Amino acid sequence: MEPFVSLSIVIIFVLWLNYEIFKSNRLSKKSRQEFLKKESQANQTRKVDISHLNYIQIPYDKLPMKDHDDATINSYRDIILSQSDKKILNLSGLSNTELKLKYGAANINLLAEYDNNFTVLVSILQKWGERLYQQGYYKEALAVLETAIDCKTDVRKTYELLARIYLEQGSPDKINELIKLIPTTGVRNQDELISKLLTLKNLD
């Protein structure tokens, strides 16, 4: 009797496995077909005016521009200065297909360029602010990191370092303002970041 029961279990398992594989393949095929249809539609979307988009203006008057003995700090400043004549857009969270559907296929290269400029901006602001902080220029680090926040950076280290500075300066309540801003940005794993900032604030 036991061998029969074992065989029955094996047969049931094999049938179930085959069904799951069939279902997965069917869903994958359907998903691919939907993607191809959407991509085809996107490639046929006509070009629209993108001059009205929410381009980021770097507030250079708020940034510390003086020369430092530290060449690395100066290099980060110079990279940010080199962005002054470039158009910058935060398009995080939108795929190329979605961008083409929204703004037209003919704009995709420009939009990719503007989005890349945003990536350069926020990543260098983070490195600049962190380097200033490491070298003891806390006021300047604060200005750089807060500028990144104003630009709705999606670099989570910026939020973490800024929260640490607020804590060290005896202003833990400012961490609450950071937490409020996070849902309006493209930061990944937002709940995890918010939890980390709350934990940091409560350590005070």
Backbone torsions as a table, in degrees:
resi	resn	phi	psi	omega
1	MET	NA	-40.2	-177.4
2	GLU	-62.3	-44.0	177.1
3	PRO	-59.3	-35.4	179.3
4	PHE	-65.8	-43.7	179.1
5	VAL	-62.6	-44.0	-179.7
6	SER	-62.7	-41.6	179.3
7	LEU	-64.2	-39.8	179.2
8	SER	-62.6	-40.7	179.4
9	ILE	-64.3	-42.3	179.7
10	VAL	-63.1	-44.0	-179.9
11	ILE	-62.2	-43.5	179.5
12	ILE	-63.0	-41.9	179.6
13	PHE	-63.6	-43.6	-179.5
14	VAL	-63.6	-42.3	178.4
15	LEU	-63.3	-42.8	179.3
16	TRP	-64.3	-43.1	-179.4
17	LEU	-62.9	-43.3	178.3
18	ASN	-61.8	-40.2	178.7
19	TYR	-63.4	-44.8	-179.8
20	GLU	-63.8	-39.5	178.0
21	ILE	-64.6	-43.5	178.5
22	PHE	-61.8	-43.6	-179.0
23	LYS	-65.6	-41.5	179.7
24	SER	-64.1	-43.6	179.3
25	ASN	-63.9	-38.7	-179.8
26	ARG	-66.0	-42.9	179.6
27	LEU	-66.8	-39.5	179.4
28	SER	-63.8	-42.0	178.8
29	LYS	-64.0	-42.9	179.7
30	LYS	-64.5	-42.5	179.9
31	SER	-63.1	-42.0	179.8
32	ARG	-65.6	-41.0	179.2
33	GLN	-63.3	-40.9	179.3
34	GLU	-65.9	-39.7	178.6
35	PHE	-63.9	-46.1	-179.2
36	LEU	-62.6	-38.0	178.0
37	LYS	-65.4	-43.4	-179.8
38	LYS	-66.9	-40.3	179.9
39	GLU	-66.0	-39.3	177.9
40	SER	-62.9	-43.3	178.1
41	GLN	-63.0	-41.1	-179.4
42	ALA	-63.3	-40.8	-178.4
43	ASN	-68.2	-17.4	179.4
44	GLN	-100.7	-1.2	-179.4
45	THR	-70.9	132.0	-175.7
46	ARG	-75.8	151.1	-179.2
47	LYS	-63.5	135.6	177.5
48	VAL	-120.7	164.7	-179.2
49	ASP	-71.4	124.5	179.5
50	ILE	-111.9	13.3	-178.6
51	SER	-71.1	-19.1	-175.7
52	HIS	-91.9	-0.1	-175.6
53	LEU	-66.0	165.3	-174.2
54	ASN	-82.3	74.5	-179.2
55	TYR	-70.7	143.8	-178.3
56	ILE	-86.7	128.7	175.4
57	GLN	-104.9	120.0	-178.6
58	ILE	-74.6	122.9	-179.3
59	PRO	-81.3	79.7	-175.2
60	TYR	-60.8	-26.7	-179.1
61	ASP	-68.4	-15.8	180.0
62	LYS	-95.7	-7.9	-174.5
63	LEU	-98.0	146.5	179.2
64	PRO	-78.0	107.7	-172.4
65	MET	-102.3	-3.0	-176.9
66	LYS	-69.7	155.6	177.5
67	ASP	-70.0	147.5	176.3
68	HIS	-121.1	160.4	173.1
69	ASP	-67.4	-25.7	-178.9
70	ASP	-81.3	114.1	-177.3
71	ALA	-65.5	-30.6	-179.9
72	THR	-65.3	-43.2	177.4
73	ILE	-59.5	-44.7	179.5
74	ASN	-63.5	-36.7	-178.9
75	SER	-67.1	-38.5	177.7
76	TYR	-65.7	-41.9	177.6
77	ARG	-60.6	-42.1	-178.0
78	ASP	-66.1	-35.3	177.1
79	ILE	-64.6	-42.6	178.6
80	ILE	-64.5	-39.4	176.7
81	LEU	-62.0	-34.2	-179.3
82	SER	-69.1	-13.1	178.9
83	GLN	-86.5	-3.7	-171.7
84	SER	-62.0	-30.2	-177.9
85	ASP	-101.4	13.5	-177.5
86	LYS	-108.0	150.5	175.1
87	LYS	-85.8	135.1	-174.0
88	ILE	-127.5	127.6	178.2
89	LEU	-132.9	139.9	173.3
90	ASN	-94.9	102.2	-178.3
91	LEU	-113.7	21.2	-178.9
92	SER	-61.4	140.9	179.9
93	GLY	95.7	-9.0	178.8
94	LEU	-110.3	128.4	177.9
95	SER	-78.7	167.0	177.1
96	ASN	-60.0	-38.3	178.3
97	THR	-61.8	-44.0	-180.0
98	GLU	-66.1	-38.0	178.4
99	LEU	-64.5	-42.1	179.6
100	LYS	-66.2	-39.2	178.2
101	LEU	-63.7	-35.8	-174.9
102	LYS	-84.6	-38.1	-172.2
103	TYR	-121.4	-2.2	179.3
104	GLY	98.0	141.7	-176.8
105	ALA	-62.1	-32.0	-177.0
106	ALA	-67.5	-17.1	-178.3
107	ASN	-94.6	-3.1	-169.0
108	ILE	-62.2	-39.4	-179.0
109	ASN	-67.0	-41.4	177.5
110	LEU	-64.0	-45.8	-179.1
111	LEU	-62.7	-38.9	177.7
112	ALA	-63.2	-39.5	178.4
113	GLU	-64.7	-45.7	-178.8
114	TYR	-65.8	-36.6	178.7
115	ASP	-69.8	-37.5	177.0
116	ASN	-64.8	-35.8	176.1
117	ASN	-61.8	-36.3	177.0
118	PHE	-65.4	-43.1	179.3
119	THR	-60.6	-42.8	177.4
120	VAL	-62.9	-45.2	-178.2
121	LEU	-57.6	-55.6	-173.1
122	VAL	-72.6	-31.2	179.3
123	SER	-71.2	-39.3	178.9
124	ILE	-73.0	-36.8	175.7
125	LEU	-60.0	-39.6	177.7
126	GLN	-63.5	-48.4	-178.9
127	LYS	-63.9	-40.2	179.4
128	TRP	-62.8	-51.2	-180.0
129	GLY	-61.0	-40.9	-179.6
130	GLU	-65.8	-41.4	179.7
131	ARG	-65.4	-42.2	176.8
132	LEU	-60.1	-42.8	179.7
133	TYR	-63.2	-44.5	-179.5
134	GLN	-63.7	-31.1	-179.2
135	GLN	-89.4	2.4	175.7
136	GLY	89.7	8.9	177.9
137	TYR	-92.5	73.1	-170.4
138	TYR	-68.2	-40.5	179.9
139	LYS	-64.1	-42.0	-179.8
140	GLU	-69.8	-38.4	177.2
141	ALA	-60.5	-41.7	179.3
142	LEU	-61.0	-43.1	-179.2
143	ALA	-63.2	-42.2	-179.1
144	VAL	-67.7	-46.2	-177.6
145	LEU	-67.2	-38.3	178.0
146	GLU	-68.6	-30.5	173.9
147	THR	-64.1	-41.2	177.2
148	ALA	-61.3	-39.9	178.1
149	ILE	-64.4	-41.9	178.2
150	ASP	-60.5	-29.2	178.8
151	CYS	-86.2	6.9	-179.3
152	LYS	56.9	50.5	178.3
153	THR	-56.7	148.9	175.4
154	ASP	-109.5	18.3	177.7
155	VAL	-89.9	109.3	-173.7
156	ARG	-64.5	-29.9	179.7
157	LYS	-61.6	-29.3	178.6
158	THR	-64.1	-43.8	179.0
159	TYR	-65.9	-40.4	-178.3
160	GLU	-66.6	-44.7	-179.4
161	LEU	-68.7	-40.9	179.4
162	LEU	-62.8	-40.8	177.6
163	ALA	-62.7	-39.0	179.2
164	ARG	-64.5	-40.6	179.1
165	ILE	-65.8	-43.5	177.8
166	TYR	-57.7	-41.5	-179.2
167	LEU	-65.3	-44.4	-178.9
168	GLU	-66.5	-27.9	-179.8
169	GLN	-89.3	2.7	178.7
170	GLY	76.2	28.4	179.2
171	SER	-124.2	58.8	-177.1
172	PRO	-63.6	-24.6	-179.4
173	ASP	-64.6	-24.4	178.9
174	LYS	-67.3	-20.0	177.5
175	ILE	-65.0	-31.7	177.8
176	ASN	-61.2	-36.8	178.9
177	GLU	-67.0	-37.8	176.1
178	LEU	-61.8	-45.0	-178.1
179	ILE	-61.4	-37.5	178.8
180	LYS	-66.0	-30.8	-177.1
181	LEU	-78.6	-28.7	-172.6
182	ILE	-53.8	-45.0	-179.5
183	PRO	-63.4	-16.0	-179.5
184	THR	-92.3	4.2	-177.4
185	THR	-114.0	178.6	178.4
186	GLY	-98.1	20.5	179.8
187	VAL	-62.3	136.7	178.2
188	ARG	-81.4	155.7	177.9
189	ASN	50.9	54.0	-174.1
190	GLN	-61.7	-40.3	-179.2
191	ASP	-61.7	-39.4	179.5
192	GLU	-65.3	-42.3	179.1
193	LEU	-65.8	-44.1	178.8
194	ILE	-60.6	-43.1	178.5
195	SER	-61.1	-40.3	-179.6
196	LYS	-66.2	-41.1	179.5
197	LEU	-67.8	-38.3	177.3
198	LEU	-63.9	-42.0	177.9
199	THR	-61.5	-43.1	178.8
200	LEU	-62.2	-43.9	-179.6
201	LYS	-63.3	-40.3	-177.0
202	ASN	-73.8	-12.0	176.8
203	LEU	-75.8	-15.9	-177.1
204	ASP	-66.3	NA	NA
